[in-house]
Amino acid sequence: MAKTIKNTGKTQKRIDVKDVARALGGEKTGVRIDTKQSPASLFYLRQFIVNRLRSSGGRPTLIGTTIKERKKISIFEEDWDKLKSIARYYRKEEGTNVSPGQIASILIHRDISKIVVPDTQKR
């Protein structure tokens, strides 16, 4: 098994956003972008949808997902409302007919793939 590398060096000084804006000639516009739903994250989600959503005449499906057995998960009401809002955004702005459940599937897949679980069976 590969050894874990731990960086023990000093961290770099954080760059102040105001300094960057000043250096680039930026100015306040009064528009605030929520970084949790930034244009970049919406673009990532859009690319995933475009690459995986396919229709064979009926309801579009995500390639690679199982349709043999539907999984039931509990979800917070405010999360479901957000998923519906994201699905509406893609229907209206992108013309892509994607369901809130498909959006949830993509987000779960994206985030769970980042988690590394130690293999406990080898010990």
N, C-alpha and C positions, 0 to 999 in steps of 0.2 A: 504494500500500500504506500502511496506517495506521502512524503512528509508534508505537514502543514507549514506554510511559510507565514511568519508573523512579522509585520512591519513594526519595528520599534523605533524608527526614526522620528524626528520632530515633524509635526504637522506644519503645513504652510499657513501663513497668515491669510485669513479670509479677505476676499476683495469686497469692498463696499460697493453696493449697487449704484449708489449716487456718484461715486468716483468714475465708474464705467460709463454711466449716462453722460456725465460731464465731458469725459474724454471723447465720446462718440458724438457729442453735440445733441444728445437726447433732450427732450422736453416733456413735461407732464401733459397728458391729454385728457385726464379725467376719467379715462376708461381703465377699469381694473380687470385683470384676467386672473381667474382662479386657477392656480397652478395644478390643482388636482384634476381639472378638466380643461387643460390647456389645449391650444390648437394642435400641439405635437401629440398629445395623448389621444385626441380625437382622430388625428391622422393615422396613428398606429392602429387604432381600432378599425378604422375605415379600410386600411390595407388588409387586415386580417379577414374582414367581412368579404371584401372583393375577391380575395384569393381562395376562400373556403366555401362561400355560399353558392349553392348550385340548385337549379330547378330543372325538373324533368317533366314539367307540365303542371304539377300540383304545387303544394306549399314548398318553398325553397328550404333546403336542408344544409347543415354544415357538414362538409366532407370530413370524414374521420370520426364523427360522433356516432355512438351506437343508437340504433332505433329499436333494437330487440327488447330492451328493458328500460323503461323510463325510471329515472331516479327521482325520489321525492325528497326535497330538503325544505326546512323551515327558513323563512326569510323575513326580515324586518319590513314592516309596512313602508317606512320611508325609503328603504333600499329598493323595494318593488316600484315605488313611485318614480324613483330616479331612473331605474331601468326602462320604465315606460317612456319617460321623457327622452332618454337617449335614443330609444327605438323610433320615437316620433321625429327626432332631429334627423336621423338617417333617412327616414321615409320622405320627409319634406325637403331637406337640403341636398341629399344624394340620390333620391329616387330609388333607394334600396329597401325592399320589403323585408325587414328583419324584425323578429319578435323580441320582446323583453327577455324571454327565456334563452334565446340564442345569444343575446348580448351577455347575459349572466354566465352562460357556458364559456364564452370567449374570455371574459374577465377572470373567471375561476381558473381556466386553463393557463392563462398568461401568468397569473400570480403564483399559482401552486407550482409551476415549473421552476420558479426561482428558489424554492425551498429545498435545501439539501438535508436529508435525513441520514444520520450515520447508519451503516448496515450493521444491525445488532445480531444478525444470524451468523456472521463470520466469527464472532467471539466465543 
